């Protein structure tokens, strides 16, 4: 095994993920603050970050905990919010299908919005090679470390941060940074526009089902647009 090649690919993943971390950090800090305000202990708040490892679902879970919602409903809601990860998994599956189970399990755990954004672009622009999963590991691992550290910062230092700091402004920037690099042709632009408009239409659906509905509309629009383009 050429360790240097594996290491180089691993570092490439870290390098490409770094720009997105600038928006992830304040997102994690906000979660740490919100979790404590919801009544979680510091240990519980931090534990959710490494067990769930999903920003949106962690925010939703914290809000439901604050409202004393039954645990079964919290679990169900978090599962619904994270359904988009099934779409991510289906997208990257062809590139990792030959890996051993231990690698698939690890990469599945690290597969989040920001990691998927850089990983799928890498797979689509590069010829698959024996160390490509190391890129996935690098991107996912640096994101995981950053999320844990930013969560801890929010938990332990959130109260000393000036309330005038617009930390929540960085949340939409994260997703803009994810989407824009992938808009390379008409089908992808059509899918993004359709999903964006649909998310506004379905915004008030309960349990964040609007996110899933908008995703399905975007996927369908992209598929139909690609079909028409080929014809």
Protein Blocks (a to p, Z undefined) as FASTA:
>chain_A
ZZklmmmmmmmmmmmmmmmmmmmmmmmmmmmmmmmmnopafklmmmmmmmnopaklmmmm
mmmmmnopafklmmmmmmmmmmmmmmmmmmmmmmmmmpcfklmmmmmmmmcfklmmmmmm
mmmmpccdfklmmmmmmmmmmmmmmmmmmmmmmmmmmmmpcfklcfklmmmmmmmmmmmm
mmmbfklmmmmmmmmmmmmmmmmpghhlmmmmmmmmmmmmmmmmmmmmmZZ
